[in-house]
Amino acid sequence: MPRNISSLSELVGLLQKWPSGLFTIDGYHGAGKSTIACDVASHLGIPLIHLDNYVLPGKGGFLEFIRYPELSAALHSRPIILEGVCLLAVVKRLGITPDVHIYIQSCSPNTATLRGMGPLAAEVLAYHQEFKPADNAEILYVRSENTKEVPLMKQDSFAVDIAFIQAKTKLALTLAGGGMLTLMIGLAVLLYGVTGQDQTLIKAAAIEISASGVGGVIMITSVIWAFFAYKTRPTYARRRQTSEKYDSESRLLERHEHESSTQQTVGHGSGN
């Protein structure tokens, strides 16, 4: 019996038990396989193979038109994720067995997507009848049609980010408070110099500075405090993740970027 789960964090936690595994992510078109596969691959830091990239286009079929030698070579390394439709039939033809087969179960198949697939729809339906991938999966990922996947963040990194943000917030507030206090003192001294006799307050060697001059210097200093308060403030950025496709010689062929989360970050490039 497959293990039913419904969260990305639980899925990642389970796959971490196989540090050198082959993970297959199966399901109907439109079930969310690619999105989940990209998030899991990025979080685990392992390669992701999209089966669609190895299908000859315009042939009106699927299983008979996969470039199996190239796909087999691409799957040589471990750990690795393979996502697509009809995966149990594909790995059977390759003569390999996945360590973990994951089936993405939507509330119901996307019938509109299936109609748009033409002849391929019949092939996918026949595959489900023969191989029963949902029943033969180690993990059944139950995904609601209205569920919006929440991308993952590494907990340790998240904790460090939060601690750093809190420290920077305190520093920024301290600098801002010091700047305001300096501004008020400078304004008071400046007003004293303007409305009073503006006598010399500081005398060093041949240099004499009046009260209004001292007030002006203090007020300028408050601008510097404000600048550093601004520079130390926490910032926020959107995190982007990538999935990559390699050839049989491990050369990069394609790289796809997608925005996966909105995360609190600090202004030192961690949002890239």
FENWONOR-V89022 format. One record per backbone hydrogen bond with DSSP energy under -0.5 kcal/mol. CO is the residue of the C=O (numbers start at 1). NH is the residue of the N-H. Records with the same first field share a line. If there is no record, write none. Layout:
CO = NH ; NH
This chain:
2 = 4
3 = 140
5 = 142
7 = 11
8 = 12
9 = 13
10 = 14
11 = 15
12 = 16
14 = 17
15 = 18
17 = 19
18 = 21
21 = 23 ; 79 ; 80
22 = 24 ; 99 ; 100
23 = 82
24 = 26 ; 102
25 = 84
26 = 104
28 = 31
32 = 36
33 = 37
34 = 38
35 = 39
36 = 40
37 = 41
38 = 42
39 = 43
40 = 44
41 = 45 ; 46
47 = 81
49 = 51 ; 83
50 = 53
51 = 54
52 = 55
54 = 67
56 = 59
62 = 65
63 = 66
65 = 56
66 = 68
67 = 71
68 = 72
69 = 73
70 = 74
71 = 75
73 = 76
79 = 47
80 = 23
81 = 49
82 = 25
83 = 51
86 = 90
87 = 91
88 = 92
89 = 93
90 = 94
91 = 95 ; 96
92 = 95
100 = 24 ; 102
101 = 138 ; 139
102 = 26 ; 104
103 = 105 ; 141
104 = 106
105 = 143
109 = 111
110 = 114
111 = 115
112 = 116
113 = 117
114 = 117
115 = 118
117 = 120
118 = 121 ; 122
119 = 123
120 = 124
121 = 125
122 = 126
123 = 127
124 = 128
125 = 129
126 = 130
127 = 131 ; 132
128 = 132
132 = 135 ; 136
134 = 137
138 = 3
139 = 103 ; 141
140 = 5 ; 142
141 = 105 ; 143
142 = 144
143 = 107
144 = 147
147 = 149
149 = 151
154 = 158
155 = 159
156 = 160
157 = 161
158 = 162
159 = 163
160 = 164
161 = 165
162 = 166
163 = 167
164 = 168
165 = 169
166 = 170
167 = 171
168 = 172
169 = 173
170 = 174
171 = 175
172 = 176
173 = 177
174 = 178
175 = 179
176 = 180
177 = 181
178 = 182
179 = 183
180 = 184
181 = 185
182 = 186
183 = 187
184 = 188
185 = 189
186 = 190
187 = 191
188 = 192
189 = 193
190 = 194
191 = 195
192 = 196
199 = 211
202 = 209
204 = 207
207 = 204
209 = 201 ; 202
210 = 214
211 = 215
212 = 216
213 = 217
214 = 218
215 = 219
216 = 220
217 = 221
218 = 222
219 = 223
220 = 223 ; 224
221 = 225
222 = 226
223 = 227
224 = 228
225 = 229
226 = 230
227 = 231
228 = 232
230 = 233
235 = 265
237 = 263
239 = 260 ; 261
241 = 258
243 = 256
244 = 48
245 = 253 ; 254
247 = 250
251 = 247
254 = 245
256 = 243
258 = 241
260 = 151
261 = 239 ; 263
263 = 237
265 = 235
266 = 268 ; 270
269 = 272
